[in-house]
């Protein structure tokens, strides 16, 4: 089924430029996949082993002492994808089927950019759509994950698909109809995100809440619709979305109940088997001071495999000389065996409790905020296999220059997106901004800050940055989706307050646009007819 407004988007005078952006995106991913392939890591090995064992042995688990043991570790979405690709292409050799995986991921990443551009075309204008497409196609950070067996590309696609489908559903609601296929598609996107990563539940929560909120508010511009009728319509749409989103989790939940006799729709945070000890005390102690990716590389990744260098601990890991002495003793005990016993874990937990009791604001607010800031703004060296100590110019001057350039590019994406939100130019700002907020709150609770965890924010950054660059120029065709802005008045007010002194943005244009829409478009006839005809 071809979206109704793709023909309008690609038949405009800017058609050649749009195709050029897509070609540039394809070339970038080809270079990153073929010319500069990334080495695998532990996550890659885990996914490949789970998929291989599921395909050939019918067991979703890991080999332990020559025996395959079922596991709760990792959700099944990505291992199922790898198993399918292995089934289809392994006969041609491992290199061929892995390249097939990378090709699908590259196409998914390109498709994500196109979906976001279509969303921007519907909700804003052609200029915004072109900018969103350009930003998505040329983004080196999302493109870098096309060439490694990890979930990021497919997750970005799921988020982009959810945004696009939610936009279709809201446009239909604005036109006075309900687009059930769009709601089903949004539910499928949310399910895909959850089956790939446990934090995909954030997308499900945000899309569900956003659909209910915007559909309920949409009727405010139609006095003929009562409050109860608007709420019933919003509840029905949200219920359909929620059922589709949660239904694919049922087989996984049933499997966990039958295999482990526990109710576990999403994997536990620190365990791969029920009853397994997960070093909870040590990780809680780590969360009292860990704010940098360097800590993840030097401490977190070493746990259970290698020793921990005391010099890698920053001064913020100790509040007093006595506490430093206690910490040194615990690290020394760990280094004797490179393992954390239950007794040692309890002592780390006691040390963490002592630090949290002394500085609760630091633990619950300051450190999480610094952790998220590091993940969002640090140069993304991991994606390009650069030294984590990127600032050591004498050791690798070219690598340091490259890292700084990557940091500036990343900063530009984030700054433009924030500008778009501040100026009230982002469609569905409460929904898209809500995803960023919940995502950041989730990342703030993690003891292992890694910049790659913020890759899932980039679909929203693309839309917001494209909206910021495009400005307030609106399409002469006045797409129905523009009326979603009826619920954006508080955001626009916040934006005006944030940039006080700059010319305020008028919020009444939405109602003027809605009044000038052709009657056929307001009734939803055109969209529904095109949808049924498969255009």
C-alpha positions as a printed Julia matrix, in Angstrom:
535×3 Matrix{Float64}:
   0.0     0.0    0.0
   1.5     3.31  -1.04
   0.83    6.27   1.3
  -1.58    8.77  -0.18
   0.79   11.7   -0.04
   3.97   10.03  -1.37
   2.97   10.9   -4.97
   2.49   14.55  -4.08
   5.79   14.6   -2.27
   7.83   13.11  -5.1
   6.04   14.84  -7.99
   7.01   18.31  -6.76
   9.74   20.39  -8.43
  12.11   19.21  -5.69
  11.74   15.56  -6.77
  15.3    15.34  -8.06
  16.71   16.72  -4.83
  14.71   14.21  -2.78
  16.01   11.33  -4.86
  19.5    12.78  -4.57
  19.25   12.77  -0.76
  18.18    9.13  -0.81
  21.04    8.25  -3.16
  23.48   10.07  -0.86
  22.12    8.14   2.11
  22.53    4.87   0.25
  26.12    5.74  -0.68
  26.96    6.7    2.92
  25.67    3.38   4.25
  27.47    1.46   1.5
  30.74    3.12   2.51
  30.21    2.4    6.19
  29.14   -1.22   5.6
  31.57   -2.29   2.86
  34.55    0.04   3.06
  34.71    0.64   6.82
  33.0    -2.34   8.48
  32.72   -2.31  12.26
  33.98   -5.22  14.35
  31.46   -7.13  16.41
  31.15   -6.93  20.17
  29.68   -9.0   22.99
  26.12   -7.97  22.12
  26.64   -9.1   18.53
  27.92  -12.49  19.68
  24.94  -12.93  22.01
  22.41  -12.12  19.29
  24.11  -14.4   16.76
  24.3   -17.29  19.22
  20.66  -16.94  20.26
  19.49  -16.83  16.65
  21.69  -19.76  15.61
  20.58  -21.96  18.52
  16.94  -21.13  17.9
  17.24  -22.01  14.21
  19.23  -25.21  14.5
  18.32  -26.55  17.95
  14.92  -25.01  18.6
  16.11  -23.61  21.95
  16.3   -19.92  22.76
  19.37  -19.94  24.98
  23.13  -20.21  25.37
  25.56  -23.09  25.53
  26.78  -23.72  29.07
  29.25  -26.55  29.54
  28.2   -28.19  26.3
  24.5   -27.99  27.23
  22.02  -25.53  25.73
  20.29  -23.68  28.56
  17.13  -21.61  27.92
  17.59  -17.95  28.77
  15.61  -14.83  29.64
  18.48  -12.74  28.32
  17.55  -10.52  25.37
  14.19  -10.18  23.71
  13.53  -12.5   20.76
  12.93   -9.93  18.01
  16.47   -9.46  16.76
  17.59  -13.1   17.19
  14.51  -14.11  15.17
  15.54  -11.67  12.45
  19.08  -13.1   12.41
  17.76  -16.68  12.36
  15.54  -15.82   9.37
  18.44  -14.26   7.47
  20.65  -17.25   8.28
  17.95  -19.61   7.03
  17.65  -17.71   3.76
  21.28  -16.88   2.99
  23.62  -19.11   5.04
  23.83  -21.62   2.17
  25.84  -19.03   0.24
  28.41  -18.62   3.01
  28.63  -16.68   6.27
  29.95  -13.53   4.64
  26.98  -13.48   2.24
  24.29  -13.87   4.88
  25.89  -11.32   7.19
  26.07   -8.85   4.29
  22.4    -9.61   3.66
  21.72   -8.65   7.29
  23.61   -5.39   6.84
  21.8    -4.66   3.58
  18.38   -5.09   5.19
  19.45   -2.89   8.07
  20.7    -0.2    5.7
  17.41   -0.28   3.78
  15.49   -0.11   7.08
  17.49    2.96   8.06
  16.78    4.59   4.7
  13.11    3.67   5.02
  13.0     5.29   8.44
  14.15    8.58   6.94
  11.54    8.4    4.17
   8.76    7.7    6.7
   9.8    10.69   8.8
   9.92   12.89   5.7
   6.39   11.81   4.76
   5.26   12.6    8.31
   6.83   16.06   8.06
   5.26   16.58   4.62
   1.84   15.79   6.03
   2.19   17.73   9.27
   4.27   20.69   8.07
   5.27   21.34   4.45
   7.45   20.17   1.58
  10.43   22.22   2.7
  10.36   20.62   6.14
   9.99   17.19   4.54
  13.08   17.74   2.41
  15.12   18.89   5.4
  14.0    15.94   7.51
  14.92   13.58   4.69
  18.34   15.21   4.23
  19.12   15.11   7.95
  18.13   11.44   8.17
  19.96   10.35   5.03
  23.22   12.09   5.93
  23.28   11.26   9.64
  26.5     9.28  10.21
  25.41    8.02  13.63
  22.38    6.01  12.59
  24.06    4.97   9.33
  27.02    3.5   11.23
  24.82    0.79  12.78
  23.84   -0.62   9.4
  27.09   -2.57   9.31
  26.94   -4.4   12.64
  24.58   -7.05  13.99
  22.84   -4.92  16.62
  19.29   -3.7   17.11
  19.77    0.02  16.51
  18.78    0.27  12.8
  15.63   -1.8   13.17
  14.7     0.08  16.35
  15.08    3.43  14.58
  12.85    2.08  11.81
  10.23    0.95  14.36
  10.19    4.38  16.02
   9.94    6.16  12.67
   7.14    3.84  11.56
   5.3     4.55  14.8
   5.58    8.3   14.29
   4.4     8.04  10.69
   1.46    5.8   11.55
   0.43    7.95  14.5
   0.5    10.95  12.17
  -1.82    9.16   9.76
  -4.19    8.28  12.6
  -4.23   11.85  13.91
  -4.81   13.29  10.43
  -7.81   10.99  10.04
  -9.14   12.02  13.47
  -8.77   15.68  12.48
 -10.82   14.91   9.37
 -13.56   13.34  11.46
 -12.8     9.66  10.71
 -10.78    6.85  12.24
  -7.97    5.26  10.26
  -7.93    1.76  11.71
  -5.12    0.62   9.45
  -2.92    3.45  10.7
  -3.68    2.47  14.3
  -2.82   -1.15  13.53
   0.4    -0.03  11.87
   1.29    2.08  14.91
   0.63   -0.91  17.14
   2.88   -3.1   14.97
   5.64   -0.5   15.21
   5.33   -0.41  19.01
   5.36   -4.22  19.17
   8.44   -4.34  16.96
  10.23   -1.84  19.2
   9.41   -3.87  22.33
  10.47   -7.18  20.77
  13.81   -5.62  19.83
  14.63   -3.86  23.1
  12.91   -3.68  26.51
  13.04    0.12  26.43
  10.78   -0.1   23.38
   8.0     0.04  25.97
   8.67    3.79  26.09
   7.47    4.1   22.48
   4.32    2.11  23.29
   3.54    4.31  26.28
   4.17    7.57  24.41
   2.22    6.61  21.28
  -0.72    5.35  23.33
  -0.84    8.46  25.49
  -0.29   10.74  22.48
  -3.05    9.16  20.42
  -5.51    9.46  23.29
  -4.53   13.06  24.09
  -4.53   14.44  20.57
  -7.65   12.61  19.42
  -9.53   13.79  22.53
  -8.32   17.35  21.95
  -9.03   17.27  18.21
 -12.75   17.55  18.79
 -12.27   20.78  20.72
 -12.4    22.63  17.37
 -15.78   21.0   16.6
 -18.48   22.26  18.97
 -20.88   19.57  17.7
 -18.78   16.85  19.38
 -19.41   16.47  23.09
 -16.74   15.64  25.64
 -18.03   12.1   26.13
 -18.04   11.44  22.37
 -14.47   12.71  22.02
 -13.3    10.58  24.93
 -15.02    7.48  23.54
 -13.37    8.0   20.17
  -9.96    8.52  21.78
 -10.39    5.48  24.02
 -11.45    3.24  21.11
  -8.46    4.29  19.01
  -6.04    3.85  21.9
  -7.49    0.45  22.76
  -7.03   -0.82  19.2
  -3.45    0.42  19.18
  -2.71   -1.13  22.58
  -4.1    -4.55  21.71
  -2.0    -4.74  18.54
   1.1    -3.5   20.39
   0.85   -5.98  23.27
  -0.4    -9.03  21.38
   3.02  -10.11  19.99
   4.39  -10.23  23.55
   1.95  -12.99  24.49
   3.91  -15.92  22.95
   7.12  -14.72  24.61
   5.36  -14.34  27.97
   3.78  -17.79  27.64
   7.17  -19.31  26.78
   8.72  -17.75  29.89
   5.88  -19.05  32.04
   6.15  -22.56  30.65
   9.95  -22.65  30.79
  10.71  -20.74  34.0
   7.28  -20.58  35.72
   7.42  -16.81  36.03
   5.44  -13.96  34.5
   8.09  -12.1   32.52
   6.89  -10.2   29.42
  10.15   -8.21  29.32
  13.6    -9.5   30.31
  14.92   -8.77  33.81
  17.61   -6.14  34.03
  20.44   -8.1   35.65
  19.5   -11.76  35.2
  19.46  -14.29  32.39
  17.92  -17.03  34.54
  15.41  -16.88  37.43
  17.15  -16.77  40.8
  20.48  -15.79  39.28
  22.38  -13.19  41.27
  22.98  -10.03  39.3
  25.59   -7.96  41.21
  22.84   -5.53  42.16
  24.84   -3.97  44.99
  27.91   -3.33  42.82
  25.82   -1.74  40.07
  24.03    0.47  42.58
  27.38    1.65  43.88
  28.44    2.34  40.3
  25.34    4.49  39.78
  26.37    6.76  42.66
  29.22    8.22  40.58
  29.33    6.83  37.03
  28.62    9.6   34.53
  31.05    8.95  31.65
  31.42    6.44  28.86
  35.03    6.05  30.0
  33.72    4.44  33.18
  31.77    1.93  31.11
  34.9     1.04  29.16
  37.3     0.9   32.12
  35.06   -0.51  34.87
  31.69   -1.87  33.75
  32.95   -3.94  30.81
  35.72   -5.44  32.98
  33.39   -6.89  35.61
  33.67  -10.67  35.61
  36.35  -10.65  32.89
  39.28   -8.51  33.98
  40.62   -6.49  36.87
  39.6    -2.92  37.71
  42.35   -0.32  37.76
  42.0     1.87  40.84
  43.4     4.79  38.87
  40.38    4.59  36.55
  38.08    5.62  39.4
  37.44    9.39  39.46
  37.6    11.45  42.64
  33.79   11.6   42.64
  33.75    7.9   43.59
  34.82    8.84  47.14
  33.32   11.34  49.58
  36.08   11.14  52.19
  39.51    9.57  52.79
  37.88    6.89  54.92
  35.41    6.06  52.14
  38.24    5.94  49.62
  40.08    3.45  51.82
  36.95    1.3   52.06
  36.46    1.45  48.27
  40.08    0.5   47.62
  39.69   -2.54  49.88
  36.59   -3.68  47.98
  38.25   -3.25  44.58
  41.36   -5.1   45.78
  39.19   -8.01  46.91
  37.46   -8.08  43.52
  40.78   -8.04  41.66
  41.93  -11.21  43.42
  39.39  -13.31  41.54
  37.88  -10.93  38.96
  34.46  -11.91  40.29
  31.89  -10.54  42.72
  30.7   -12.91  45.41
  27.39  -12.47  47.21
  29.22  -11.21  50.31
  31.27   -8.7   48.3
  28.17   -7.53  46.48
  26.46   -6.87  49.82
  29.4    -4.75  50.92
  29.21   -2.71  47.72
  25.48   -2.29  48.4
  26.24   -0.99  51.91
  28.77    1.47  50.49
  26.21    2.64  47.92
  23.58    3.11  50.64
  26.05    5.19  52.65
  26.76    7.46  49.7
  23.08    7.82  48.76
  22.09    8.64  52.35
  24.74   11.37  52.5
  23.87   12.9   49.11
  20.38   11.86  47.91
  20.04   14.82  45.51
  23.29   13.87  43.83
  22.2    10.27  43.35
  18.65   10.92  42.14
  19.13   14.15  40.15
  22.67   15.4   39.53
  24.43   12.17  38.54
  21.58   10.95  36.27
  21.48   14.34  34.53
  25.25   14.29  33.96
  25.0    10.7   32.75
  22.36   11.57  30.15
  24.31   14.66  29.06
  27.4    12.53  28.49
  25.44   10.02  26.41
  23.8    12.76  24.37
  26.75   15.08  23.7
  29.93   12.98  23.9
  31.6    12.42  20.51
  30.33    9.09  19.25
  33.67    7.31  19.06
  32.24    3.81  19.5
  30.33    3.94  16.22
  33.55    4.61  14.3
  35.97    2.49  16.3
  37.87    5.49  17.69
  39.7     5.61  20.99
  37.4     6.3   23.92
  40.08    8.75  25.11
  39.43   10.92  22.1
  41.0    14.03  23.65
  44.54   12.55  23.7
  45.76   14.47  20.68
  49.36   13.31  20.83
  48.37    9.63  20.65
  46.07    9.94  17.62
  45.8    13.48  16.18
  43.69   12.47  13.18
  41.39   10.38  15.37
  40.96   13.3   17.77
  40.11   15.66  14.93
  37.58   13.18  13.6
  36.06   12.77  17.07
  35.71   16.53  17.5
  34.04   16.79  14.1
  31.6    14.04  15.06
  30.9    15.84  18.32
  30.1    19.08  16.48
  27.78   17.28  14.05
  25.99   15.64  16.96
  25.71   18.97  18.77
  24.19   20.56  15.66
  21.45   17.9   15.5
  20.58   18.34  19.17
  20.74   22.15  19.11
  18.53   22.43  16.03
  16.01   20.03  17.55
  15.86   22.02  20.78
  15.38   25.19  18.74
  12.49   23.59  16.9
  10.79   22.66  20.17
  11.46   26.08  21.68
   9.94   27.87  18.71
   6.84   25.67  18.73
   7.5    24.34  15.24
   7.45   20.61  16.04
   4.18   18.78  15.25
   2.81   16.59  18.03
   5.34   18.21  20.33
   3.92   16.7   23.51
   4.15   13.2   22.05
   7.58   13.52  20.44
   9.0    15.57  23.29
   7.47   13.13  25.75
   9.41   10.31  24.14
  12.66   12.23  24.52
  11.89   13.01  28.14
  10.97    9.44  29.1
  13.93    8.1   27.17
  16.29   10.4   29.05
  14.73    9.49  32.41
  15.23    5.82  31.57
  18.84    6.35  30.53
  19.51    8.26  33.74
  18.94    5.08  35.75
  21.63    3.11  33.91
  25.03    2.43  35.46
  26.77    1.99  32.09
  26.44    5.21  30.07
  26.98    4.6   26.36
  26.25    7.17  23.63
  24.63    4.47  21.47
  21.68    4.36  23.86
  20.6     7.77  22.56
  20.48    6.62  18.92
  16.76    5.93  19.46
  16.27    9.68  20.01
  17.39   10.57  16.5
  14.05   10.05  14.67
  12.61   12.81  16.87
  15.73   14.92  16.43
  15.39   14.64  12.64
  11.79   15.86  12.71
  12.43   18.65  15.2
  15.62   19.86  13.48
  13.96   19.77  10.06
  11.03   21.77  11.41
  13.44   24.3   12.93
  15.34   24.8    9.67
  12.2    24.96   7.52
  10.74   27.72   9.65
   7.1    28.72   9.59
   6.62   28.47   5.83
   3.47   26.38   5.31
   2.45   24.42   2.28
  -0.16   26.05   0.08
  -2.04   22.74   0.01
  -2.59   23.03   3.78
  -2.46   19.37   4.78
  -4.98   18.24   7.33
  -2.19   17.19   9.66
  -1.33   20.86  10.28
  -4.37   21.12  12.52
  -2.69   18.85  15.09
  -1.09   22.07  16.25
  -4.39   22.89  17.97
  -3.05   21.1   21.03
   0.36   22.74  20.93
  -0.47   26.1   22.52
   1.31   25.33  25.87
   4.47   24.27  24.05
   4.42   27.35  21.89
   3.98   29.48  25.01
   6.97   27.81  26.65
   8.97   28.4   23.51
   8.07   32.08  23.48
   9.07   32.34  27.11
  12.36   30.59  26.39
  13.31   32.99  23.61
  11.73   36.12  25.12
  12.43   39.17  23.07
  12.1    37.37  19.74
   8.96   37.92  17.7
   6.21   35.7   19.16
   4.57   32.98  17.14
   0.89   33.29  16.51
  -1.07   30.19  17.52
  -4.36   31.14  15.92
  -3.27   30.31  12.35
  -4.28   26.69  12.88
  -7.94   27.55  13.16
  -7.66   29.82  10.13
  -6.07   26.97   8.16
  -8.77   24.54   9.28
 -11.51   26.91   8.11
  -9.93   27.25   4.67
  -9.53   23.53   4.03
 -11.62   22.14   1.18
 -14.78   20.43   2.41
 -13.79   17.08   0.83
 -10.49   17.14   2.69
 -12.15   18.06   6.0
 -14.47   15.12   5.6
 -11.61   12.72   5.02
 -13.03   11.52   1.65
  -9.87   12.1   -0.33
  -7.56   10.32   2.12
  -9.88    7.34   2.58
 -10.46    6.91  -1.18
  -6.75    6.94  -1.91
  -6.1     4.53   0.92
  -8.68    2.08  -0.42
  -7.35    2.38  -3.96
  -3.87    1.46  -2.75
  -2.2     4.66  -3.97
